[in-house]
Amino acid sequence: MKVGQKPATPSPVKAQTAQTTTRPASSSELLLLAALKASVTTPAASTNSTAPAAFSAATPQQTPPAYDLLPPSMNPPRNERLDTAVNDAVRRAAGENIPLPSPTERNELYALAQKMRNEGCCDVKEIENALVAKLREKVTGPSKPKTAAELDAVIDQAYKYVYFDDARPTSESEKAAFRELARELSDKGLGGKDLLYGLSEKIRQVKDWGGKPGEPAVIRSAIEKGFDRVFEGSRKPNAAEYAEFTKMAEDMAKSGSSSKDIMFAVAEKMRARQSTGGAPVNSPKVIDDVIDQAYKYVYNNESRPTTEAEKAEYRAMAKELAEKGAAPKDIMFAVAEKVRQIKDYGGKPEDPKAIKAAIDKAFARVFEKENRTATPAEYAEYSKLAQEMAKGGSASQAIMYAISEKLRSEKDFGKTPSPDGIVNMAFKDVLEGAYRPPKPREMEAWRRIAEEMLKAGKAPRDVLMEIRSQLRVAVYNR
Protein backbone atom coordinates (compact mmCIF):
# COMPACT_ATOMS: atom_id res chain seq x y z
CA MET A 1 0.00 0.00 0.00
CA LYS A 2 1.30 3.47 -0.85
CA VAL A 3 1.99 6.16 1.75
CA GLY A 4 -1.28 7.37 3.30
CA GLN A 5 -3.48 5.13 1.12
CA LYS A 6 -6.77 4.07 2.72
CA PRO A 7 -8.03 0.53 2.15
CA ALA A 8 -10.84 0.44 -0.38
CA THR A 9 -14.29 -0.30 1.10
CA PRO A 10 -16.73 -2.58 -0.71
CA SER A 11 -19.40 -0.72 -2.64
CA PRO A 12 -23.03 -0.98 -1.48
CA VAL A 13 -23.88 -2.65 -4.79
CA LYS A 14 -21.40 -5.44 -4.16
CA ALA A 15 -22.61 -5.83 -0.57
CA GLN A 16 -26.19 -6.10 -1.75
CA THR A 17 -25.23 -8.63 -4.40
CA ALA A 18 -23.50 -10.76 -1.81
CA GLN A 19 -26.70 -10.92 0.26
CA THR A 20 -29.12 -11.69 -2.64
CA THR A 21 -30.83 -15.08 -2.46
CA THR A 22 -31.43 -17.37 -5.43
CA ARG A 23 -35.29 -17.42 -4.98
CA PRO A 24 -37.05 -17.16 -8.45
CA ALA A 25 -38.78 -13.80 -9.04
CA SER A 26 -42.59 -13.76 -9.20
CA SER A 27 -44.49 -12.45 -12.27
CA SER A 28 -45.44 -9.22 -10.43
CA GLU A 29 -41.81 -8.64 -9.47
CA LEU A 30 -40.73 -9.14 -13.08
CA LEU A 31 -43.27 -6.55 -14.27
CA LEU A 32 -42.06 -4.07 -11.64
CA LEU A 33 -38.43 -4.64 -12.67
CA ALA A 34 -39.26 -4.00 -16.35
CA ALA A 35 -41.02 -0.76 -15.42
CA LEU A 36 -38.01 0.42 -13.40
CA LYS A 37 -35.64 -0.31 -16.32
CA ALA A 38 -37.85 1.64 -18.73
CA SER A 39 -37.85 4.67 -16.43
CA VAL A 40 -34.02 4.82 -16.15
CA THR A 41 -32.34 7.09 -18.74
CA THR A 42 -28.62 6.38 -19.26
CA PRO A 43 -26.17 9.12 -20.41
CA ALA A 44 -25.84 7.27 -23.71
CA ALA A 45 -29.63 7.25 -24.28
CA SER A 46 -30.01 10.95 -23.44
CA THR A 47 -27.59 11.86 -26.22
CA ASN A 48 -29.18 9.52 -28.78
CA SER A 49 -25.96 7.49 -28.74
CA THR A 50 -25.73 3.73 -28.96
CA ALA A 51 -22.36 3.66 -27.12
CA PRO A 52 -22.42 2.02 -23.68
CA ALA A 53 -22.06 4.29 -20.66
CA ALA A 54 -18.44 4.64 -19.56
CA PHE A 55 -17.47 3.51 -16.06
CA SER A 56 -14.44 4.77 -14.23
CA ALA A 57 -13.36 3.36 -10.90
CA ALA A 58 -12.78 5.83 -8.10
CA THR A 59 -9.13 6.53 -7.33
CA PRO A 60 -8.15 5.14 -3.90
CA GLN A 61 -7.99 8.01 -1.43
CA GLN A 62 -4.47 8.73 -0.10
CA THR A 63 -3.71 10.92 2.86
CA PRO A 64 -0.46 12.92 2.93
CA PRO A 65 1.68 12.16 5.99
CA ALA A 66 1.07 14.64 8.80
CA TYR A 67 4.31 13.78 10.59
CA ASP A 68 7.65 15.45 9.81
CA LEU A 69 9.85 13.67 7.26
CA LEU A 70 13.33 14.66 8.37
CA PRO A 71 16.68 13.14 7.32
CA PRO A 72 17.20 9.91 9.30
CA SER A 73 20.38 11.29 10.89
CA MET A 74 18.27 14.07 12.46
CA ASN A 75 15.46 11.78 13.53
CA PRO A 76 16.82 8.36 14.64
CA PRO A 77 14.27 5.56 15.11
CA ARG A 78 12.39 5.75 18.39
CA ASN A 79 12.36 2.81 20.82
CA GLU A 80 8.76 2.02 19.86
CA ARG A 81 9.82 1.70 16.20
CA LEU A 82 12.68 -0.61 17.19
CA ASP A 83 10.19 -2.80 19.03
CA THR A 84 8.14 -3.04 15.81
CA ALA A 85 11.35 -3.90 13.91
CA VAL A 86 11.94 -6.81 16.30
CA ASN A 87 8.38 -8.08 15.70
CA ASP A 88 8.77 -7.74 11.92
CA ALA A 89 12.11 -9.58 12.00
CA VAL A 90 10.60 -12.43 14.03
CA ARG A 91 7.71 -12.68 11.54
CA ARG A 92 10.12 -12.79 8.57
CA ALA A 93 12.25 -15.46 10.24
CA ALA A 94 9.17 -17.54 11.07
CA GLY A 95 8.37 -17.49 7.33
CA GLU A 96 11.74 -19.22 6.81
CA ASN A 97 10.80 -21.91 9.37
CA ILE A 98 13.25 -20.52 11.91
CA PRO A 99 12.19 -21.29 15.51
CA LEU A 100 10.61 -18.41 17.43
CA PRO A 101 12.96 -16.69 19.88
CA SER A 102 12.63 -17.18 23.62
CA PRO A 103 11.88 -14.13 25.82
CA THR A 104 15.61 -13.85 26.56
CA GLU A 105 16.51 -14.05 22.87
CA ARG A 106 13.87 -11.42 22.04
CA ASN A 107 15.45 -9.09 24.62
CA GLU A 108 18.83 -9.70 22.97
CA LEU A 109 17.34 -8.74 19.59
CA TYR A 110 15.97 -5.51 21.05
CA ALA A 111 19.35 -4.76 22.64
CA LEU A 112 21.07 -5.33 19.26
CA ALA A 113 18.58 -2.97 17.56
CA GLN A 114 19.28 -0.28 20.18
CA LYS A 115 23.03 -0.80 19.86
CA MET A 116 22.90 -0.35 16.08
CA ARG A 117 20.75 2.78 16.44
CA ASN A 118 23.03 4.24 19.12
CA GLU A 119 26.10 3.59 16.94
CA GLY A 120 24.64 5.63 14.10
CA CYS A 121 22.51 3.22 12.05
CA CYS A 122 19.33 5.21 11.34
CA ASP A 123 17.78 2.85 8.79
CA VAL A 124 15.18 0.57 10.40
CA LYS A 125 15.20 -1.74 7.39
CA GLU A 126 18.95 -2.29 7.83
CA ILE A 127 18.41 -2.95 11.54
CA GLU A 128 15.58 -5.35 10.74
CA ASN A 129 17.80 -7.26 8.27
CA ALA A 130 20.51 -7.58 10.93
CA LEU A 131 17.94 -9.00 13.37
CA VAL A 132 16.77 -11.56 10.79
CA ALA A 133 20.41 -12.55 10.20
CA LYS A 134 20.81 -13.00 13.95
CA LEU A 135 17.73 -15.23 14.07
CA ARG A 136 19.04 -17.29 11.14
CA GLU A 137 22.08 -18.17 13.25
CA LYS A 138 19.79 -20.50 15.19
CA VAL A 139 19.68 -22.68 12.07
CA THR A 140 22.85 -21.86 10.10
CA GLY A 141 25.24 -21.12 12.97
CA PRO A 142 27.01 -17.85 13.81
CA SER A 143 27.27 -15.29 10.98
CA LYS A 144 30.79 -14.44 12.21
CA PRO A 145 32.30 -17.75 13.41
CA LYS A 146 35.35 -17.35 15.62
CA THR A 147 35.82 -20.40 17.85
CA ALA A 148 37.47 -23.59 16.59
CA ALA A 149 34.16 -25.47 16.85
CA GLU A 150 32.33 -22.78 14.84
CA LEU A 151 35.01 -22.76 12.11
CA ASP A 152 35.00 -26.58 11.95
CA ALA A 153 31.22 -26.44 11.44
CA VAL A 154 31.68 -24.10 8.44
CA ILE A 155 34.38 -26.39 6.96
CA ASP A 156 31.96 -29.30 7.33
CA GLN A 157 29.24 -27.26 5.56
CA ALA A 158 31.67 -26.37 2.76
CA TYR A 159 32.56 -30.03 2.12
CA LYS A 160 28.89 -30.97 2.01
CA TYR A 161 28.26 -28.08 -0.40
CA VAL A 162 31.08 -29.10 -2.78
CA TYR A 163 30.21 -32.81 -2.74
CA PHE A 164 26.48 -32.00 -2.86
CA ASP A 165 25.88 -34.51 -0.05
CA ASP A 166 24.36 -33.37 3.27
CA ALA A 167 25.04 -36.80 4.79
CA ARG A 168 28.74 -36.86 3.89
CA PRO A 169 30.94 -36.99 7.03
CA THR A 170 33.93 -34.61 6.98
CA SER A 171 37.06 -36.34 8.28
CA GLU A 172 39.43 -34.87 10.85
CA SER A 173 42.22 -34.65 8.25
CA GLU A 174 39.93 -32.70 5.89
CA LYS A 175 39.06 -30.21 8.62
CA ALA A 176 42.72 -29.90 9.60
CA ALA A 177 43.68 -29.10 5.97
CA PHE A 178 41.47 -25.99 5.93
CA ARG A 179 41.47 -24.76 9.53
CA GLU A 180 44.29 -22.29 8.92
CA LEU A 181 42.55 -20.89 5.85
CA ALA A 182 39.20 -20.69 7.68
CA ARG A 183 40.83 -18.75 10.53
CA GLU A 184 42.61 -16.46 8.07
CA LEU A 185 39.38 -15.67 6.17
CA SER A 186 37.47 -15.15 9.42
CA ASP A 187 40.13 -12.73 10.70
CA LYS A 188 39.66 -10.73 7.48
CA GLY A 189 36.01 -10.24 8.43
CA LEU A 190 34.43 -12.91 6.24
CA GLY A 191 31.44 -14.70 7.65
CA GLY A 192 28.25 -16.45 6.61
CA LYS A 193 28.00 -17.21 2.89
CA ASP A 194 31.25 -15.38 2.06
CA LEU A 195 33.26 -17.64 4.34
CA LEU A 196 31.39 -20.73 3.16
CA TYR A 197 32.00 -19.94 -0.53
CA GLY A 198 35.64 -18.99 0.07
CA LEU A 199 36.33 -22.38 1.66
CA SER A 200 34.22 -24.20 -0.94
CA GLU A 201 36.31 -22.76 -3.75
CA LYS A 202 39.52 -24.13 -2.22
CA ILE A 203 37.94 -27.50 -1.45
CA ARG A 204 36.65 -27.77 -5.03
CA GLN A 205 40.17 -27.00 -6.30
CA VAL A 206 41.51 -30.03 -4.41
CA LYS A 207 38.52 -32.22 -5.41
CA ASP A 208 38.78 -31.40 -9.13
CA TRP A 209 42.55 -31.06 -9.54
CA GLY A 210 44.03 -33.25 -6.80
CA GLY A 211 45.92 -30.45 -5.04
CA LYS A 212 46.71 -26.74 -4.81
CA PRO A 213 47.31 -24.68 -8.00
CA GLY A 214 51.07 -24.35 -7.50
CA GLU A 215 51.84 -28.06 -7.05
CA PRO A 216 53.80 -29.56 -10.00
CA ALA A 217 51.32 -32.38 -10.71
CA VAL A 218 48.39 -29.94 -10.61
CA ILE A 219 50.17 -27.50 -12.93
CA ARG A 220 50.89 -30.29 -15.41
CA SER A 221 47.23 -31.34 -15.32
CA ALA A 222 46.05 -27.74 -15.95
CA ILE A 223 48.40 -27.42 -18.96
CA GLU A 224 47.23 -30.72 -20.45
CA LYS A 225 43.57 -29.85 -19.96
CA GLY A 226 44.20 -26.48 -21.60
CA PHE A 227 45.62 -28.26 -24.66
CA ASP A 228 42.70 -30.71 -24.68
CA ARG A 229 40.23 -27.82 -24.85
CA VAL A 230 41.92 -26.55 -28.02
CA PHE A 231 43.05 -29.77 -29.72
CA GLU A 232 40.43 -32.21 -28.31
CA GLY A 233 43.08 -34.78 -27.41
CA SER A 234 44.80 -34.79 -30.82
CA ARG A 235 47.94 -33.06 -29.56
CA LYS A 236 49.88 -32.88 -26.29
CA PRO A 237 52.35 -30.15 -25.23
CA ASN A 238 55.96 -30.68 -26.28
CA ALA A 239 58.86 -30.16 -23.85
CA ALA A 240 59.32 -26.48 -24.78
CA GLU A 241 55.60 -25.79 -24.33
CA TYR A 242 55.57 -27.56 -20.95
CA ALA A 243 58.46 -25.36 -19.82
CA GLU A 244 56.82 -22.17 -21.12
CA PHE A 245 53.41 -22.82 -19.60
CA THR A 246 54.77 -24.18 -16.33
CA LYS A 247 56.46 -20.82 -15.69
CA MET A 248 53.23 -18.98 -16.59
CA ALA A 249 51.20 -21.30 -14.33
CA GLU A 250 53.58 -20.84 -11.39
CA ASP A 251 53.33 -17.05 -11.71
CA MET A 252 49.52 -17.22 -11.91
CA ALA A 253 49.30 -19.58 -8.90
CA LYS A 254 51.45 -17.20 -6.82
CA SER A 255 49.02 -14.40 -7.72
CA GLY A 256 46.07 -16.44 -6.43
CA SER A 257 44.73 -17.91 -9.67
CA SER A 258 42.99 -21.29 -9.54
CA SER A 259 43.89 -24.27 -11.74
CA LYS A 260 40.75 -23.56 -13.75
CA ASP A 261 42.02 -20.01 -14.45
CA ILE A 262 45.39 -21.43 -15.51
CA MET A 263 43.76 -24.00 -17.81
CA PHE A 264 41.73 -21.27 -19.57
CA ALA A 265 44.83 -19.05 -19.92
CA VAL A 266 46.78 -21.91 -21.55
CA ALA A 267 43.87 -22.68 -23.88
CA GLU A 268 43.48 -19.03 -24.86
CA LYS A 269 47.16 -18.69 -25.68
CA MET A 270 47.22 -21.85 -27.77
CA ARG A 271 44.02 -20.87 -29.56
CA ALA A 272 45.62 -17.53 -30.45
CA ARG A 273 48.66 -19.32 -31.87
CA GLN A 274 46.46 -21.68 -33.81
CA SER A 275 44.60 -18.72 -35.36
CA THR A 276 47.89 -17.34 -36.74
CA GLY A 277 49.03 -20.69 -38.15
CA GLY A 278 51.93 -20.69 -35.70
CA ALA A 279 53.32 -17.36 -36.90
CA PRO A 280 54.29 -14.79 -34.23
CA VAL A 281 51.48 -12.37 -33.41
CA ASN A 282 53.72 -9.38 -34.22
CA SER A 283 54.63 -10.67 -37.70
CA PRO A 284 53.59 -8.37 -40.62
CA LYS A 285 51.12 -10.88 -42.10
CA VAL A 286 49.33 -11.51 -38.79
CA ILE A 287 49.16 -7.76 -38.09
CA ASP A 288 47.64 -7.03 -41.51
CA ASP A 289 45.16 -9.90 -41.14
CA VAL A 290 44.04 -8.59 -37.75
CA ILE A 291 43.48 -5.07 -39.17
CA ASP A 292 41.54 -6.53 -42.08
CA GLN A 293 39.32 -8.49 -39.64
CA ALA A 294 38.72 -5.31 -37.63
CA TYR A 295 37.43 -3.43 -40.68
CA LYS A 296 35.19 -6.32 -41.70
CA TYR A 297 33.86 -6.53 -38.12
CA VAL A 298 33.00 -2.82 -37.96
CA TYR A 299 31.42 -2.64 -41.41
CA ASN A 300 29.76 -6.06 -40.95
CA ASN A 301 30.96 -7.00 -44.44
CA GLU A 302 33.19 -10.02 -45.01
CA SER A 303 33.82 -9.09 -48.65
CA ARG A 304 34.87 -5.51 -47.94
CA PRO A 305 38.49 -4.98 -49.10
CA THR A 306 40.75 -3.16 -46.64
CA THR A 307 42.94 -0.63 -48.42
CA GLU A 308 46.68 -0.25 -48.00
CA ALA A 309 46.15 3.20 -46.47
CA GLU A 310 43.75 1.76 -43.87
CA LYS A 311 46.24 -0.95 -42.91
CA ALA A 312 49.08 1.55 -42.69
CA GLU A 313 46.99 3.68 -40.30
CA TYR A 314 46.88 0.95 -37.61
CA ARG A 315 50.03 -1.17 -38.13
CA ALA A 316 52.10 0.64 -35.49
CA MET A 317 49.32 0.41 -32.91
CA ALA A 318 48.63 -3.29 -33.62
CA LYS A 319 52.33 -4.20 -33.49
CA GLU A 320 52.79 -2.38 -30.18
CA LEU A 321 49.89 -4.32 -28.65
CA ALA A 322 51.27 -7.62 -30.01
CA GLU A 323 54.69 -6.99 -28.49
CA LYS A 324 53.00 -6.32 -25.13
CA GLY A 325 51.52 -9.85 -25.28
CA ALA A 326 48.02 -9.11 -26.57
CA ALA A 327 46.24 -11.93 -28.40
CA PRO A 328 45.10 -11.41 -32.02
CA LYS A 329 41.44 -11.18 -30.96
CA ASP A 330 42.22 -8.48 -28.38
CA ILE A 331 44.22 -6.53 -30.99
CA MET A 332 41.36 -6.86 -33.46
CA PHE A 333 38.85 -5.38 -30.98
CA ALA A 334 41.24 -2.53 -30.09
CA VAL A 335 41.67 -1.64 -33.76
CA ALA A 336 37.93 -2.03 -34.39
CA GLU A 337 37.20 0.53 -31.67
CA LYS A 338 39.38 3.09 -33.50
CA VAL A 339 37.89 2.20 -36.89
CA ARG A 340 34.36 2.61 -35.54
CA GLN A 341 35.32 6.03 -34.18
CA ILE A 342 36.24 7.23 -37.70
CA LYS A 343 33.21 5.54 -39.27
CA ASP A 344 30.65 6.98 -36.83
CA TYR A 345 32.15 10.41 -36.14
CA GLY A 346 34.16 11.19 -39.25
CA GLY A 347 37.53 11.59 -37.57
CA LYS A 348 39.59 11.23 -34.40
CA PRO A 349 38.01 12.49 -31.15
CA GLU A 350 39.97 15.78 -31.25
CA ASP A 351 39.05 16.57 -34.87
CA PRO A 352 36.57 19.49 -35.23
CA LYS A 353 34.31 17.34 -37.42
CA ALA A 354 34.16 14.57 -34.76
CA ILE A 355 33.56 17.10 -31.98
CA LYS A 356 30.65 18.64 -33.87
CA ALA A 357 29.22 15.18 -34.56
CA ALA A 358 29.44 14.28 -30.85
CA ILE A 359 27.60 17.49 -29.87
CA ASP A 360 24.92 16.99 -32.53
CA LYS A 361 24.35 13.36 -31.51
CA ALA A 362 24.07 14.39 -27.84
CA PHE A 363 21.41 17.02 -28.63
CA ALA A 364 19.53 14.50 -30.78
CA ARG A 365 19.48 12.00 -27.86
CA VAL A 366 18.20 14.48 -25.29
CA PHE A 367 15.91 16.68 -27.44
CA GLU A 368 14.59 14.01 -29.79
CA LYS A 369 10.96 15.14 -29.42
CA GLU A 370 11.75 18.85 -29.45
CA ASN A 371 14.02 18.45 -32.50
CA ARG A 372 16.34 21.08 -30.99
CA THR A 373 19.94 21.63 -32.12
CA ALA A 374 22.79 23.42 -30.40
CA THR A 375 23.05 27.21 -30.53
CA PRO A 376 26.43 28.82 -31.41
CA ALA A 377 26.98 29.54 -27.69
CA GLU A 378 26.26 25.90 -26.83
CA TYR A 379 28.61 24.67 -29.57
CA ALA A 380 31.36 26.83 -28.06
CA GLU A 381 30.64 25.58 -24.52
CA TYR A 382 30.52 21.89 -25.38
CA SER A 383 33.41 22.06 -27.87
CA LYS A 384 35.63 23.11 -24.98
CA LEU A 385 34.42 20.16 -22.87
CA ALA A 386 34.93 17.77 -25.82
CA GLN A 387 38.48 19.02 -26.47
CA GLU A 388 39.42 18.51 -22.81
CA MET A 389 37.99 14.98 -22.80
CA ALA A 390 39.71 14.12 -26.11
CA LYS A 391 43.06 15.27 -24.68
CA GLY A 392 42.44 12.93 -21.75
CA GLY A 393 42.00 9.99 -24.11
CA SER A 394 38.19 9.80 -24.30
CA ALA A 395 36.54 8.47 -27.45
CA SER A 396 33.84 10.44 -29.24
CA GLN A 397 31.14 8.12 -27.90
CA ALA A 398 32.24 8.83 -24.32
CA ILE A 399 32.25 12.56 -25.13
CA MET A 400 28.76 12.30 -26.62
CA TYR A 401 27.44 10.52 -23.48
CA ALA A 402 29.04 13.12 -21.20
CA ILE A 403 27.43 15.98 -23.13
CA SER A 404 24.09 14.11 -23.14
CA GLU A 405 24.24 13.72 -19.36
CA LYS A 406 24.99 17.41 -18.90
CA LEU A 407 22.18 18.42 -21.28
CA ARG A 408 19.68 16.10 -19.62
CA SER A 409 20.60 17.47 -16.22
CA GLU A 410 20.11 21.06 -17.42
CA LYS A 411 16.82 20.09 -19.06
CA ASP A 412 15.49 18.51 -15.85
CA PHE A 413 17.04 20.77 -13.22
CA GLY A 414 17.98 24.00 -15.02
CA LYS A 415 21.36 25.55 -15.77
CA THR A 416 21.80 26.35 -12.09
CA PRO A 417 20.18 23.47 -10.17
CA SER A 418 17.80 24.57 -7.41
CA PRO A 419 18.24 22.61 -4.17
CA ASP A 420 14.61 23.37 -3.26
CA GLY A 421 13.45 22.03 -6.63
CA ILE A 422 15.43 18.82 -6.16
CA VAL A 423 13.98 18.31 -2.67
CA ASN A 424 10.43 18.91 -3.88
CA MET A 425 10.97 16.47 -6.77
CA ALA A 426 12.16 13.82 -4.29
CA PHE A 427 9.03 14.32 -2.15
CA LYS A 428 6.83 13.87 -5.26
CA ASP A 429 8.67 10.71 -6.29
CA VAL A 430 8.54 9.08 -2.84
CA LEU A 431 5.09 10.13 -1.61
CA GLU A 432 3.42 9.72 -5.03
CA GLY A 433 -0.38 9.89 -4.51
CA ALA A 434 0.07 11.07 -0.92
CA TYR A 435 2.29 13.97 -2.00
CA ARG A 436 2.42 17.20 -0.05
CA PRO A 437 5.02 19.97 -0.32
CA PRO A 438 7.85 19.80 2.23
CA LYS A 439 7.15 21.73 5.42
CA PRO A 440 9.52 24.65 6.18
CA ARG A 441 11.44 22.59 8.75
CA GLU A 442 11.74 19.66 6.35
CA MET A 443 12.82 21.87 3.45
CA GLU A 444 15.53 23.48 5.57
CA ALA A 445 16.97 20.09 6.60
CA TRP A 446 16.89 18.48 3.13
CA ARG A 447 18.07 21.66 1.40
CA ARG A 448 21.23 21.56 3.51
CA ILE A 449 22.02 18.05 2.26
CA ALA A 450 21.31 19.01 -1.37
CA GLU A 451 23.48 22.13 -1.17
CA GLU A 452 26.41 20.22 0.35
CA MET A 453 26.27 17.57 -2.37
CA LEU A 454 26.00 20.13 -5.17
CA LYS A 455 28.96 22.08 -3.75
CA ALA A 456 30.95 18.84 -3.68
CA GLY A 457 30.41 18.52 -7.45
CA LYS A 458 27.70 15.85 -7.41
CA ALA A 459 25.40 15.79 -10.45
CA PRO A 460 21.84 16.99 -9.68
CA ARG A 461 20.42 13.57 -10.59
CA ASP A 462 22.78 11.89 -8.09
CA VAL A 463 21.65 14.40 -5.45
CA LEU A 464 18.01 13.58 -6.24
CA MET A 465 18.71 9.84 -5.97
CA GLU A 466 20.41 10.27 -2.59
CA ILE A 467 17.61 12.40 -1.15
CA ARG A 468 15.02 9.96 -2.49
CA SER A 469 16.89 7.09 -0.79
CA GLN A 470 17.11 8.89 2.56
CA LEU A 471 13.50 10.06 2.31
CA ARG A 472 12.30 6.47 1.77
CA VAL A 473 14.21 5.50 4.92
CA ALA A 474 12.52 8.36 6.79
CA VAL A 475 9.09 7.12 5.66
CA TYR A 476 9.86 3.49 6.60
CA ASN A 477 11.28 4.56 9.96
CA ARG A 478 7.91 5.93 11.06
Beta strands, then each sheet from edge to edge (+ up, - down):
end
